[in-house]
C-alpha cells in the first residue's frame, strides 16, 4: 500500500424502482479508474445505463 502508482478501482452505483403493472425502471453508473493509464488515455471511464424491465 506504499506505492499508489497502479490503482485500479471499478465501482457500480445503481437504483431500481417499480413503475406500473410489474414494469421496473433502473439506472446505473459504472466508474472505472486506472491510475496507471498510459499517457493520452483518461484515468476515469464513466458508463451510464438505463433500462426498463418486467418483474414477475
C-alpha positions as CSV (number, residue, x, y, z in Angstrom):
1,X,0.0,0.0,0.0
2,X,3.0,2.3,0.0
3,X,3.0,2.6,-3.8
4,X,-0.2,4.0,-5.3
5,X,1.0,4.3,-8.9
6,X,-1.1,1.4,-10.1
7,X,-4.5,1.6,-8.6
8,X,-7.5,0.1,-10.4
9,X,-10.9,0.8,-9.0
10,X,-14.2,-0.5,-10.5
11,X,-17.4,0.8,-8.8
12,X,-21.1,0.5,-9.8
13,X,-23.9,2.6,-8.3
14,X,-27.5,1.8,-9.2
15,X,-31.1,2.5,-8.4
16,X,-34.1,0.4,-9.4
17,X,-37.8,1.3,-8.9
18,X,-41.2,-0.1,-9.7
19,X,-43.3,1.6,-12.4
20,X,-46.7,0.2,-13.4
21,X,-48.2,-3.4,-13.8
22,X,-44.9,-5.2,-12.9
23,X,-42.7,-2.9,-15.0
24,X,-39.4,-1.8,-13.4
25,X,-37.1,1.0,-14.3
26,X,-33.4,1.3,-13.4
27,X,-30.4,3.5,-13.8
28,X,-26.7,2.6,-13.2
29,X,-23.4,4.4,-13.2
30,X,-20.2,2.4,-13.7
31,X,-17.0,4.2,-12.8
32,X,-13.6,2.6,-13.8
33,X,-10.5,4.4,-12.5
34,X,-6.9,3.4,-13.5
35,X,-4.1,5.5,-12.0
36,X,-1.5,3.7,-14.2
37,X,-3.2,4.5,-17.5
38,X,-0.8,5.4,-20.3
39,X,-0.4,9.0,-21.4
40,X,-3.1,10.3,-23.6
41,X,-5.8,8.0,-22.1
42,X,-8.2,9.3,-19.4
43,X,-7.8,7.9,-15.9
44,X,-11.6,7.7,-15.3
45,X,-14.1,6.0,-17.6
46,X,-17.8,6.5,-16.9
47,X,-20.7,4.4,-18.3
48,X,-24.4,5.3,-17.8
49,X,-27.1,2.7,-18.3
50,X,-30.8,3.0,-18.2
51,X,-33.3,0.1,-18.6
52,X,-36.9,-0.9,-18.3
53,X,-37.8,-4.5,-17.4
54,X,-40.6,-6.7,-16.2
55,X,-40.7,-8.4,-12.9
56,X,-43.0,-11.3,-12.1
